[in-house]
Amino acid sequence: MAILAEELSAELLVIGNILKPAQLFHIEQFFEKRKFKIKVWDRVDLILKIFSEHAISPESKLQIELASIKHM
């Protein structure tokens, strides 16, 4: 996975499972040690990003923010 991400010069790696914050941190650290800057998202991060782009009302924005905090 790491080799493929580097070969493709990927800026974002989306993992199709739900990861713990420590797991996301360690994956990002792995890439940083190899001097490769890449964002790592899990499935929940991707869903939250999609919803946040489409949120219009203040209530929906707060709900997304709350969900993001719970996911941390």
MODELLER restraints for C-alpha pairs under 7 A, 6 or more apart:
rsr = mdl.restraints
at = mdl.atoms
rsr.add(forms.Gaussian(group=physical.xy_distance, feature=features.Distance(at['CA:10:A'], at['CA:38:A']), mean=6.84, stdev=0.5))
rsr.add(forms.Gaussian(group=physical.xy_distance, feature=features.Distance(at['CA:11:A'], at['CA:38:A']), mean=4.81, stdev=0.5))
rsr.add(forms.Gaussian(group=physical.xy_distance, feature=features.Distance(at['CA:11:A'], at['CA:39:A']), mean=6.22, stdev=0.5))
rsr.add(forms.Gaussian(group=physical.xy_distance, feature=features.Distance(at['CA:12:A'], at['CA:38:A']), mean=5.45, stdev=0.5))
rsr.add(forms.Gaussian(group=physical.xy_distance, feature=features.Distance(at['CA:12:A'], at['CA:39:A']), mean=4.72, stdev=0.5))
rsr.add(forms.Gaussian(group=physical.xy_distance, feature=features.Distance(at['CA:12:A'], at['CA:40:A']), mean=5.91, stdev=0.5))
rsr.add(forms.Gaussian(group=physical.xy_distance, feature=features.Distance(at['CA:13:A'], at['CA:38:A']), mean=6.95, stdev=0.5))
rsr.add(forms.Gaussian(group=physical.xy_distance, feature=features.Distance(at['CA:13:A'], at['CA:39:A']), mean=6.13, stdev=0.5))
rsr.add(forms.Gaussian(group=physical.xy_distance, feature=features.Distance(at['CA:13:A'], at['CA:40:A']), mean=4.82, stdev=0.5))
rsr.add(forms.Gaussian(group=physical.xy_distance, feature=features.Distance(at['CA:13:A'], at['CA:41:A']), mean=6.22, stdev=0.5))
rsr.add(forms.Gaussian(group=physical.xy_distance, feature=features.Distance(at['CA:14:A'], at['CA:40:A']), mean=5.98, stdev=0.5))
rsr.add(forms.Gaussian(group=physical.xy_distance, feature=features.Distance(at['CA:14:A'], at['CA:41:A']), mean=4.82, stdev=0.5))
rsr.add(forms.Gaussian(group=physical.xy_distance, feature=features.Distance(at['CA:14:A'], at['CA:42:A']), mean=5.51, stdev=0.5))
rsr.add(forms.Gaussian(group=physical.xy_distance, feature=features.Distance(at['CA:14:A'], at['CA:43:A']), mean=6.97, stdev=0.5))
rsr.add(forms.Gaussian(group=physical.xy_distance, feature=features.Distance(at['CA:15:A'], at['CA:41:A']), mean=6.22, stdev=0.5))
rsr.add(forms.Gaussian(group=physical.xy_distance, feature=features.Distance(at['CA:15:A'], at['CA:42:A']), mean=4.68, stdev=0.5))
rsr.add(forms.Gaussian(group=physical.xy_distance, feature=features.Distance(at['CA:15:A'], at['CA:43:A']), mean=6.20, stdev=0.5))
rsr.add(forms.Gaussian(group=physical.xy_distance, feature=features.Distance(at['CA:16:A'], at['CA:42:A']), mean=6.07, stdev=0.5))
rsr.add(forms.Gaussian(group=physical.xy_distance, feature=features.Distance(at['CA:16:A'], at['CA:43:A']), mean=5.15, stdev=0.5))
rsr.add(forms.Gaussian(group=physical.xy_distance, feature=features.Distance(at['CA:17:A'], at['CA:42:A']), mean=5.97, stdev=0.5))
rsr.add(forms.Gaussian(group=physical.xy_distance, feature=features.Distance(at['CA:17:A'], at['CA:43:A']), mean=5.51, stdev=0.5))
rsr.add(forms.Gaussian(group=physical.xy_distance, feature=features.Distance(at['CA:18:A'], at['CA:42:A']), mean=5.60, stdev=0.5))
rsr.add(forms.Gaussian(group=physical.xy_distance, feature=features.Distance(at['CA:18:A'], at['CA:43:A']), mean=5.66, stdev=0.5))
rsr.add(forms.Gaussian(group=physical.xy_distance, feature=features.Distance(at['CA:18:A'], at['CA:44:A']), mean=6.40, stdev=0.5))
rsr.add(forms.Gaussian(group=physical.xy_distance, feature=features.Distance(at['CA:19:A'], at['CA:42:A']), mean=6.08, stdev=0.5))
rsr.add(forms.Gaussian(group=physical.xy_distance, feature=features.Distance(at['CA:21:A'], at['CA:72:A']), mean=6.08, stdev=0.5))
rsr.add(forms.Gaussian(group=physical.xy_distance, feature=features.Distance(at['CA:24:A'], at['CA:40:A']), mean=6.54, stdev=0.5))
rsr.add(forms.Gaussian(group=physical.xy_distance, feature=features.Distance(at['CA:28:A'], at['CA:39:A']), mean=6.98, stdev=0.5))
rsr.add(forms.Gaussian(group=physical.xy_distance, feature=features.Distance(at['CA:28:A'], at['CA:40:A']), mean=6.40, stdev=0.5))
rsr.add(forms.Gaussian(group=physical.xy_distance, feature=features.Distance(at['CA:31:A'], at['CA:37:A']), mean=6.49, stdev=0.5))
rsr.add(forms.Gaussian(group=physical.xy_distance, feature=features.Distance(at['CA:31:A'], at['CA:38:A']), mean=6.89, stdev=0.5))
rsr.add(forms.Gaussian(group=physical.xy_distance, feature=features.Distance(at['CA:48:A'], at['CA:64:A']), mean=6.62, stdev=0.5))
rsr.add(forms.Gaussian(group=physical.xy_distance, feature=features.Distance(at['CA:52:A'], at['CA:61:A']), mean=6.72, stdev=0.5))
rsr.add(forms.Gaussian(group=physical.xy_distance, feature=features.Distance(at['CA:52:A'], at['CA:64:A']), mean=6.46, stdev=0.5))
rsr.add(forms.Gaussian(group=physical.xy_distance, feature=features.Distance(at['CA:55:A'], at['CA:61:A']), mean=5.76, stdev=0.5))
